[in-house]
């Protein structure tokens, strides 16, 4: 029976080939993983442990050449009087946080020839040329990125509505998310271009 809960963090920098073989949780409980212990509780303090885990998010970010991974989890296990591991373990991973993704900057789009048009997922089919950009959604109070079970990204708003990225992605000189809330008030959050 478990008597201990341990908050752990694991980190990795992976190539595309390594990331393709990666599974969520591998930095915590995967083969050759070496996570760091951050905090420990008795099993009776489970609510406190879960509250601490909720302050953290797992991040899986794609850089120019590498994928940067940070994972947090609670490990439920049995430890002896000295705090040494005896047996277990079950794990509870923190929620996933996504901030970085790729978009296209399209030029010469039909009916918008003199400005840039930004798209997610695919180039605009009427564009003359396109550049792929890595962008990051900065910390903000209006929009957050989430992933469906099938791996597609979408945007959640502070007023409870979900959007396809292309529904809120606009801009000319710089890409940004734009949407109207329930009171028809506009909210804009500029994306940070990473390349």
C-alpha positions as CSV (number, residue, x, y, z in Angstrom):
1,X,0.0,0.0,0.0
2,X,1.3,3.4,-0.9
3,X,2.4,5.7,1.9
4,X,4.3,8.5,0.0
5,X,3.6,11.0,-2.8
6,X,6.6,12.6,-4.6
7,X,6.5,15.5,-7.0
8,X,9.0,15.0,-9.7
9,X,10.2,17.0,-12.8
10,X,11.9,15.6,-15.8
11,X,13.5,17.4,-18.7
12,X,14.8,16.5,-22.2
13,X,16.1,18.1,-25.4
14,X,15.3,15.8,-28.3
15,X,16.0,15.6,-32.0
16,X,13.0,15.1,-34.4
17,X,13.9,11.4,-34.6
18,X,14.1,11.0,-30.8
19,X,10.8,13.0,-30.4
20,X,9.0,10.7,-32.8
21,X,9.8,7.8,-30.5
22,X,9.0,9.8,-27.3
23,X,5.8,9.1,-25.3
24,X,4.3,11.5,-22.7
25,X,5.8,10.7,-19.3
26,X,9.1,9.3,-20.6
27,X,11.2,11.9,-18.7
28,X,9.5,10.8,-15.5
29,X,9.0,7.0,-15.8
30,X,10.5,6.0,-19.2
31,X,13.6,3.9,-19.7
32,X,16.8,5.7,-18.6
33,X,14.7,8.6,-17.1
34,X,16.3,10.5,-14.3
35,X,13.7,12.9,-12.9
36,X,14.4,15.3,-10.0
37,X,12.4,15.1,-6.8
38,X,10.9,18.5,-5.9
39,X,8.7,17.7,-2.9
40,X,7.3,14.8,-0.9
41,X,4.2,14.2,1.1
42,X,2.6,11.5,3.2
43,X,-0.4,9.7,1.5
44,X,-2.8,11.5,3.8
45,X,-1.7,14.8,2.3
46,X,-2.8,13.9,-1.2
47,X,-5.0,17.0,-1.7
48,X,-2.0,19.3,-0.9
49,X,0.2,17.3,-3.4
50,X,-2.5,17.6,-6.1
51,X,-2.8,21.3,-5.5
52,X,1.0,21.7,-5.9
53,X,0.9,19.6,-9.1
54,X,-1.8,21.9,-10.5
55,X,0.7,24.8,-10.3
56,X,2.8,23.1,-12.9
57,X,2.3,22.1,-16.6
58,X,4.0,19.7,-18.9
59,X,5.5,21.5,-21.9
60,X,6.4,20.0,-25.3
61,X,7.9,22.8,-27.4
62,X,9.4,22.6,-30.8
63,X,12.4,24.8,-31.4
64,X,14.2,25.4,-34.7
65,X,16.2,22.1,-34.4
66,X,15.2,20.4,-31.1
67,X,12.1,19.6,-29.1
68,X,12.2,20.9,-25.5
69,X,10.3,18.9,-23.0
70,X,9.5,19.5,-19.3
71,X,7.2,17.2,-17.4
72,X,5.9,17.2,-13.9
73,X,4.2,14.3,-12.1
74,X,3.2,12.9,-8.8
75,X,4.6,9.5,-8.0
76,X,2.6,7.3,-5.6
77,X,4.8,4.7,-3.9
78,X,5.8,2.9,-0.7
79,X,8.9,4.1,1.1
80,X,10.5,2.8,4.3
81,X,11.2,4.8,7.5
82,X,14.3,6.4,6.0
83,X,12.3,7.6,2.9
84,X,13.9,5.0,0.6
85,X,11.8,3.6,-2.2
86,X,10.4,0.2,-1.5
87,X,7.8,-0.5,-4.2
88,X,5.2,1.2,-6.4
89,X,4.6,3.2,-8.5
90,X,1.6,5.0,-10.0
91,X,2.0,8.3,-11.7
92,X,-0.2,11.3,-12.2
93,X,1.1,13.7,-14.9
94,X,0.5,17.4,-14.8
95,X,-1.7,19.0,-17.5
96,X,-0.1,19.7,-20.8
97,X,0.8,23.3,-21.7
98,X,1.4,24.3,-25.3
99,X,2.7,27.7,-26.2
100,X,4.8,27.2,-29.4
101,X,3.5,26.2,-32.8
102,X,4.0,26.8,-36.5
103,X,2.1,29.0,-38.9
104,X,2.5,30.2,-42.5
105,X,3.0,33.8,-43.6
106,X,1.4,34.0,-47.0
107,X,2.2,36.7,-49.6
108,X,0.2,37.8,-52.7
109,X,-3.1,36.1,-51.5
110,X,-6.0,36.7,-53.8
111,X,-8.0,39.8,-52.6
112,X,-5.2,40.6,-50.1
113,X,-2.2,41.1,-52.5
114,X,-0.6,44.0,-50.6
115,X,-0.6,42.5,-47.1
116,X,0.5,39.3,-45.3
117,X,-2.1,36.6,-44.5
118,X,-1.3,34.2,-41.7
119,X,-2.6,30.6,-41.7
120,X,-2.3,27.6,-39.4
121,X,-2.0,24.0,-40.8
122,X,-1.5,24.8,-44.4
123,X,-0.4,27.5,-46.8
124,X,-3.1,29.7,-48.3
125,X,-3.9,28.0,-51.6
126,X,-4.1,31.4,-53.5
127,X,-0.7,32.7,-52.2
128,X,2.2,33.5,-54.5
129,X,4.7,32.5,-51.8
130,X,4.7,31.4,-48.1
131,X,7.1,31.3,-45.2
132,X,6.8,28.8,-42.3
133,X,7.1,30.6,-39.0
134,X,7.6,29.3,-35.5
135,X,5.6,31.4,-33.0
136,X,4.8,31.4,-29.3
137,X,1.6,32.5,-27.6
138,X,2.8,34.7,-24.7
139,X,1.3,34.6,-21.2
140,X,-2.1,36.4,-21.4
141,X,-5.5,36.4,-19.7
142,X,-7.6,35.8,-22.9
143,X,-6.3,32.9,-25.0
144,X,-4.6,29.5,-24.3
145,X,-3.6,26.7,-26.7
146,X,-4.9,23.1,-26.1
147,X,-4.7,19.8,-28.0
148,X,-7.5,17.5,-28.9
149,X,-7.2,13.7,-28.3
150,X,-6.3,13.4,-32.0
151,X,-3.4,15.9,-31.6
152,X,-5.0,19.0,-33.3
153,X,-4.4,22.4,-31.7
154,X,-7.3,24.7,-30.8
155,X,-7.7,27.9,-28.8
156,X,-9.7,28.3,-25.6
157,X,-10.9,31.7,-24.6
158,X,-11.3,33.2,-21.1
159,X,-15.1,33.6,-21.9
160,X,-15.5,29.9,-22.4
161,X,-15.6,29.6,-26.2
162,X,-13.3,27.4,-28.2
163,X,-11.9,28.3,-31.6
164,X,-10.0,26.8,-34.5
165,X,-6.7,28.6,-34.7
166,X,-7.5,30.0,-38.2
167,X,-10.7,31.6,-36.8
168,X,-8.7,33.9,-34.5
169,X,-5.3,34.2,-36.3
170,X,-5.0,37.5,-38.2
171,X,-2.4,40.2,-38.7
172,X,-0.3,42.0,-41.3
173,X,3.1,43.0,-40.0
174,X,2.8,40.7,-37.0
175,X,0.5,37.8,-36.4
176,X,-2.0,37.9,-33.5
177,X,-5.1,36.3,-32.1
178,X,-8.3,38.4,-32.3
179,X,-11.8,37.5,-31.0
180,X,-14.8,39.2,-29.6
181,X,-16.1,38.1,-26.2
182,X,-19.7,37.6,-25.2
183,X,-20.2,41.4,-24.8
184,X,-18.7,42.0,-28.3
185,X,-15.5,43.5,-26.8
186,X,-12.4,42.8,-29.0
187,X,-9.4,41.1,-27.5
188,X,-6.0,40.9,-29.2
189,X,-2.9,39.0,-28.2
190,X,0.2,39.3,-30.4
191,X,2.3,36.2,-31.1
192,X,6.0,36.2,-30.6
193,X,7.8,35.2,-33.8
194,X,10.7,32.9,-32.9
195,X,12.5,32.7,-36.3
